[in-house]
Amino acid sequence: MKRVVFYRNPGPGSQPYKEVVNFDDDATEADITEAYTDWVWQEIGEQFTWYFEDENGGGKG
């Protein structure tokens, strides 16, 4: 079993934290990178978005 630490430091005023993720011994770096990418998006997904802006400068969605 490979134990990999995913670490996040949200910035000033926030507490850094880590998550230990277990992978099978035959997991490749690509497997770990894919899991890490998913983890990052789960962590920050709610903090970012995009939308079309109308001519008045508003207009989400």
Backbone as JSON Lines, residues from 0, in Angstrom:
{"i":0,"aa":"M","n":[0.85,-1.18,0.0],"ca":[0.0,0.0,0.0],"c":[0.89,1.24,0.0]}
{"i":1,"aa":"K","n":[0.59,2.17,-0.89],"ca":[1.28,3.46,-0.93],"c":[0.43,4.47,-0.2]}
{"i":2,"aa":"R","n":[1.05,5.19,0.72],"ca":[0.36,6.27,1.44],"c":[0.86,7.59,0.88]}
{"i":3,"aa":"V","n":[-0.05,8.39,0.36],"ca":[0.29,9.67,-0.26],"c":[-0.45,10.77,0.5]}
{"i":4,"aa":"V","n":[0.24,11.84,0.78],"ca":[-0.37,12.97,1.48],"c":[-0.77,14.03,0.46]}
{"i":5,"aa":"F","n":[-2.04,14.42,0.48],"ca":[-2.54,15.57,-0.26],"c":[-2.6,16.71,0.75]}
{"i":6,"aa":"Y","n":[-1.96,17.81,0.47],"ca":[-1.81,18.9,1.44],"c":[-2.39,20.18,0.86]}
{"i":7,"aa":"R","n":[-3.09,20.91,1.7],"ca":[-3.64,22.2,1.27],"c":[-3.39,23.25,2.33]}
{"i":8,"aa":"N","n":[-2.87,24.4,1.88],"ca":[-2.71,25.56,2.74],"c":[-3.6,26.65,2.15]}
{"i":9,"aa":"P","n":[-4.81,26.84,2.71],"ca":[-5.76,27.8,2.14],"c":[-5.32,29.25,2.19]}
{"i":10,"aa":"G","n":[-4.31,29.58,2.99],"ca":[-3.82,30.95,3.02],"c":[-3.9,31.56,4.4]}
{"i":11,"aa":"P","n":[-3.57,32.84,4.48],"ca":[-3.56,33.53,5.76],"c":[-4.9,33.42,6.49]}
{"i":12,"aa":"G","n":[-4.81,33.16,7.78],"ca":[-6.01,33.07,8.6],"c":[-6.7,31.72,8.54]}
{"i":13,"aa":"S","n":[-6.21,30.82,7.72],"ca":[-6.79,29.49,7.61],"c":[-5.77,28.45,8.05]}
{"i":14,"aa":"Q","n":[-6.27,27.35,8.51],"ca":[-5.42,26.28,8.99],"c":[-5.08,25.32,7.84]}
{"i":15,"aa":"P","n":[-3.79,25.09,7.57],"ca":[-3.44,24.08,6.57],"c":[-3.93,22.71,7.02]}
{"i":16,"aa":"Y","n":[-4.22,21.85,6.09],"ca":[-4.61,20.49,6.46],"c":[-4.16,19.51,5.4]}
{"i":17,"aa":"K","n":[-4.15,18.26,5.79],"ca":[-3.72,17.22,4.87],"c":[-4.7,16.08,4.91]}
{"i":18,"aa":"E","n":[-4.68,15.32,3.83],"ca":[-5.48,14.1,3.76],"c":[-4.54,12.99,3.29]}
{"i":19,"aa":"V","n":[-4.52,11.91,4.03],"ca":[-3.7,10.76,3.63],"c":[-4.57,9.85,2.78]}
{"i":20,"aa":"V","n":[-4.07,9.54,1.58],"ca":[-4.81,8.72,0.63],"c":[-4.0,7.46,0.37]}
{"i":21,"aa":"N","n":[-4.66,6.32,0.47],"ca":[-4.01,5.04,0.22],"c":[-4.23,4.58,-1.21]}
{"i":22,"aa":"F","n":[-3.16,4.13,-1.82],"ca":[-3.19,3.59,-3.18],"c":[-2.61,2.19,-3.16]}
{"i":23,"aa":"D","n":[-3.05,1.37,-4.09],"ca":[-2.46,0.05,-4.25],"c":[-0.99,0.2,-4.62]}
{"i":24,"aa":"D","n":[-0.2,-0.82,-4.32],"ca":[1.23,-0.78,-4.61],"c":[1.53,-0.56,-6.09]}
{"i":25,"aa":"D","n":[0.64,-1.02,-6.95],"ca":[0.89,-0.88,-8.39],"c":[0.35,0.42,-8.97]}
{"i":26,"aa":"A","n":[-0.11,1.34,-8.12],"ca":[-0.6,2.64,-8.61],"c":[0.55,3.42,-9.23]}
{"i":27,"aa":"T","n":[0.27,4.02,-10.37],"ca":[1.3,4.81,-11.06],"c":[1.22,6.27,-10.63]}
{"i":28,"aa":"E","n":[2.21,7.03,-11.02],"ca":[2.18,8.46,-10.74],"c":[0.99,9.11,-11.44]}
{"i":29,"aa":"A","n":[0.63,8.61,-12.61],"ca":[-0.54,9.12,-13.34],"c":[-1.82,8.86,-12.54]}
{"i":30,"aa":"D","n":[-1.94,7.67,-11.92],"ca":[-3.11,7.37,-11.08],"c":[-3.2,8.33,-9.91]}
{"i":31,"aa":"I","n":[-2.07,8.59,-9.28],"ca":[-2.04,9.48,-8.11],"c":[-2.35,10.91,-8.54]}
{"i":32,"aa":"T","n":[-1.79,11.33,-9.66],"ca":[-2.04,12.68,-10.16],"c":[-3.52,12.87,-10.49]}
{"i":33,"aa":"E","n":[-4.14,11.87,-11.08],"ca":[-5.58,11.95,-11.39],"c":[-6.41,12.08,-10.11]}
{"i":34,"aa":"A","n":[-6.09,11.29,-9.11],"ca":[-6.81,11.37,-7.84],"c":[-6.57,12.72,-7.18]}
{"i":35,"aa":"Y","n":[-5.35,13.22,-7.26],"ca":[-5.02,14.52,-6.68],"c":[-5.78,15.63,-7.38]}
{"i":36,"aa":"T","n":[-5.84,15.59,-8.69],"ca":[-6.59,16.59,-9.45],"c":[-8.06,16.6,-9.05]}
{"i":37,"aa":"D","n":[-8.65,15.43,-8.92],"ca":[-10.05,15.34,-8.46],"c":[-10.2,15.94,-7.07]}
{"i":38,"aa":"W","n":[-9.25,15.64,-6.18],"ca":[-9.3,16.15,-4.8],"c":[-9.22,17.67,-4.79]}
{"i":39,"aa":"V","n":[-8.31,18.23,-5.59],"ca":[-8.17,19.7,-5.66],"c":[-9.47,20.33,-6.12]}
{"i":40,"aa":"W","n":[-10.08,19.79,-7.19],"ca":[-11.32,20.35,-7.69],"c":[-12.44,20.24,-6.67]}
{"i":41,"aa":"Q","n":[-12.47,19.17,-5.9],"ca":[-13.47,19.05,-4.84],"c":[-13.25,20.12,-3.77]}
{"i":42,"aa":"E","n":[-11.99,20.42,-3.49],"ca":[-11.66,21.4,-2.45],"c":[-12.01,22.83,-2.88]}
{"i":43,"aa":"I","n":[-11.74,23.17,-4.12],"ca":[-11.88,24.57,-4.54],"c":[-13.06,24.83,-5.46]}
{"i":44,"aa":"G","n":[-13.73,23.79,-5.88],"ca":[-14.78,23.92,-6.89],"c":[-15.84,24.95,-6.58]}
{"i":45,"aa":"E","n":[-16.2,25.09,-5.31],"ca":[-17.23,26.04,-4.93],"c":[-16.73,27.48,-4.9]}
{"i":46,"aa":"Q","n":[-15.43,27.68,-4.96],"ca":[-14.85,29.01,-4.84],"c":[-14.72,29.73,-6.17]}
{"i":47,"aa":"F","n":[-14.88,29.01,-7.27],"ca":[-14.68,29.58,-8.59],"c":[-15.86,29.27,-9.49]}
{"i":48,"aa":"T","n":[-16.12,30.16,-10.42],"ca":[-17.16,29.93,-11.42],"c":[-16.87,30.81,-12.63]}
{"i":49,"aa":"W","n":[-17.68,30.74,-13.62],"ca":[-17.63,31.66,-14.75],"c":[-19.06,31.88,-15.21]}
{"i":50,"aa":"Y","n":[-19.28,32.98,-15.93],"ca":[-20.61,33.28,-16.46],"c":[-20.48,34.29,-17.58]}
{"i":51,"aa":"F","n":[-21.52,34.38,-18.39],"ca":[-21.59,35.38,-19.45],"c":[-22.04,36.7,-18.85]}
{"i":52,"aa":"E","n":[-21.39,37.76,-19.22],"ca":[-21.76,39.09,-18.74],"c":[-22.63,39.76,-19.8]}
{"i":53,"aa":"D","n":[-23.73,40.37,-19.36],"ca":[-24.56,41.1,-20.31],"c":[-24.03,42.53,-20.47]}
{"i":54,"aa":"E","n":[-24.66,43.3,-21.31],"ca":[-24.18,44.65,-21.61],"c":[-24.23,45.59,-20.41]}
{"i":55,"aa":"N","n":[-25.0,45.25,-19.37],"ca":[-25.08,46.07,-18.17],"c":[-24.09,45.64,-17.1]}
{"i":56,"aa":"G","n":[-23.25,44.65,-17.41],"ca":[-22.24,44.21,-16.46],"c":[-22.72,43.14,-15.51]}
{"i":57,"aa":"G","n":[-23.91,42.64,-15.66],"ca":[-24.44,41.6,-14.77],"c":[-24.73,40.35,-15.55]}
{"i":58,"aa":"G","n":[-25.47,39.47,-14.94],"ca":[-25.99,38.32,-15.66],"c":[-25.32,37.0,-15.42]}
{"i":59,"aa":"K","n":[-25.47,36.46,-14.25],"ca":[-24.99,35.1,-14.02],"c":[-25.88,34.12,-14.74]}
{"i":60,"aa":"G","n":[-25.23,33.06,-15.27],"ca":[-25.96,31.94,-15.81],"c":[-26.41,32.15,-17.21]}
